[in-house]
Amino acid sequence: MYIIAIAWIYVVLMMSIVETSIVAGVMTFLLYGALPVSILCYLAGSPRRRRKRTTEQQRDSGGK
């Protein structure tokens, strides 16, 4: 999943480089690249965080 995120960031970086102004380039990178990728990585990591929380709760309660 991370390879897709890295590839998408690269594509968006290339898109933002060819924008007509610096502001347009930064907005393109943030709105098309950084924001969607961060949301995707957060959602994809949810099961891992849930398993970690469950494991920690079981360890703290003595494995019951």
C-alpha positions as CSV (number, residue, x, y, z in Angstrom):
1,M,0.0,0.0,0.0
2,Y,2.9,2.3,0.7
3,I,4.3,1.9,-2.8
4,I,1.0,3.2,-4.2
5,A,1.0,6.2,-1.8
6,I,4.6,7.0,-2.7
7,A,3.9,6.7,-6.5
8,W,0.8,9.0,-6.1
9,I,2.9,11.6,-4.2
10,Y,5.4,11.5,-7.0
11,V,2.8,12.0,-9.7
12,V,1.2,14.9,-7.7
13,L,4.7,16.4,-7.2
14,M,5.3,16.4,-10.9
15,M,1.8,17.9,-11.5
16,S,2.5,20.7,-9.0
17,I,5.9,21.5,-10.5
18,V,4.3,22.4,-13.9
19,E,1.6,24.7,-12.4
20,T,1.7,28.3,-13.5
21,S,2.4,29.8,-10.0
22,I,4.0,28.7,-6.7
23,V,0.7,29.1,-4.9
24,A,-1.1,26.9,-7.4
25,G,1.7,24.3,-7.2
26,V,1.5,24.2,-3.4
27,M,-2.3,24.0,-3.4
28,T,-2.2,21.2,-6.0
29,F,0.3,19.2,-3.9
30,L,-1.6,19.7,-0.7
31,L,-5.1,19.1,-2.0
32,Y,-4.4,16.4,-4.6
33,G,-1.5,14.7,-2.8
34,A,-0.8,15.2,0.9
35,L,-4.4,15.3,2.2
36,P,-5.8,12.3,0.3
37,V,-2.7,10.2,1.0
38,S,-2.8,11.0,4.7
39,I,-6.5,10.1,4.9
40,L,-5.8,6.8,3.0
41,C,-2.9,5.8,5.3
42,Y,-4.9,6.7,8.4
43,L,-7.9,4.5,7.2
44,A,-5.6,1.7,6.1
45,G,-3.9,1.6,9.5
46,S,-7.1,1.3,11.5
47,P,-7.1,-2.5,11.8
48,R,-3.5,-2.4,13.0
49,R,-4.3,0.2,15.6
50,R,-7.3,-1.8,16.8
51,R,-5.3,-5.0,17.1
52,K,-2.6,-3.2,19.0
53,R,-5.1,-1.7,21.4
54,T,-6.8,-5.1,22.0
55,T,-3.4,-6.8,22.6
56,E,-2.5,-4.1,25.1
57,Q,-5.8,-4.4,26.9
58,Q,-5.5,-8.2,27.1
59,R,-1.9,-7.9,28.4
60,D,-2.9,-5.3,31.1
61,S,-5.9,-7.4,32.3
62,G,-3.8,-10.5,32.7
63,G,-4.9,-12.2,29.4
64,K,-8.5,-12.7,30.4
